[in-house]
Amino acid sequence: MVSVTPAAPAAWLLSASLLALIPLSALAGDTRRDCQAWASASGAAKVSIANRIGSEELLTKTHKLAEPQPGASESLYSSSDIQRLCRRY
């Protein structure tokens, strides 16, 4: 049995209410810029941007426990998932 301390729900409510203060348009603007940058990038820069988009948007990794490596030649996320997400912007 897992016990929950009274501080845990309070901390969750605080973080949820702080997130509510960030306008969704600001978050969408960051993703829009990242998608535009991803579309025009190549090589390691494209991989880095794809990993950032995938992480921020909670996409599924192609390999479950993979971690990003500097200068990697392959993204942790499927390019089709990134394309699908970026079509919205």
Secondary structure, 3 states (H helix, E strand, C coil): CCCCCCHHHHHHHHHHHHHHCCCHHHHHHHHHHHHHHHHHCCHHHHHHHHHHHHHHCCCCECCCCCCCCCCCCCCCECHHHHHHHHCCC
